[in-house]
Amino acid sequence: MADKVRCQSCGMPLEPAVENFGTNRDGRPNGAYCRFCFQQGAFVQPDLTLEGMIEASVGYMTKNMGVAREKAEEMSRAVIPGLLRWQPRA
């Protein structure tokens, strides 16, 4: 999984298609975040916690991708905490 370019908030794979990228304030694509997490230079859910993101990811994978809850949680916990948004700020 590490070889894919991923949204640095939710972990969604970002393909080269610009429509998957979030946007900066000036409307240009932001290559670090997806359109579901980041729009117009800000997070769509600014108060979302790491645990909240993990739960949202698990819910999405179980409902829309048919992944078993245990596997979805394992995958989310392996990827999401290491993403840029969830790193401690100095």
N, C-alpha and C positions, 0 to 999 in steps of 0.2 A: 504494500500500500504506500510506502514511503516514496516510490518513484513517480507518483502522480502529483501534479500541481493541485493543491487543495485550498479551499477557502480557509483563511486563518481564523475563522470564528466557529464554523460548524463542521468543517472537514469535507464538505461536498467537493467532489472532483471538479476542477475547472478545466474545461476543454478550451481549445483555442478560440471557440466562438465567443465573440465579444458580448453577445446577449446574456451570457452567464455571469459576467463580471458585475460587481457593484459599481457605483458611480461616485466620483469626487464632486465637490461643490460646483465645479464648473461644468459638470455633466460628462466629463471624460471618464472612460473606464478605469476602474481601480483593480489592478491585477491581484491584489492580496485577498479580496473578499468577494463573495458572491452577491448577486442581486437580491437575494432573500434576506441577507444579513446587513447589507450596507448600501444606503442610497443617499445621494446628494451630500456626500462627505460625512455621514453620521450613521451610527448603528440604528437599525430599525427598532430594535428593542434594547435601548441603552442600559436598562436596569436588570437585564437578564444575567443570571448567575451561571457559573460553570455547571452546577448541578442541574439547573433549569435547561441549559443547552443539551446536556447529556440526556435528560428525560425527553426532550423534544426530538432528539435524534433517534432514540430508542423507539418512541412512538411512531415516527415516520417510517423507520425500517420495518417494524412489525406490521403496520397497517398497509403500507404501499409497496413494500418489496418482498413481503412474505418471509422475513427473517424471524426466527424464533427469538423470543424476548431475551433469553439468557445469552444467546450469541450476539444479538444487537447491543446489549449492554456491555458485553466484553469488548466488542469492536469500538464502541463509542468511548469507553474508558481508556482504551489503548491509544486513541488518536486525539481526541478533543483536548485533554489537559495539556498537551504539548504544543498546541497552536498558539500563534502570536497573541491573540486577544486575551488569552487566559494566563499569560506569563506575568509574574510580579513586576511591577513598575518600580524603577529606582527613584 
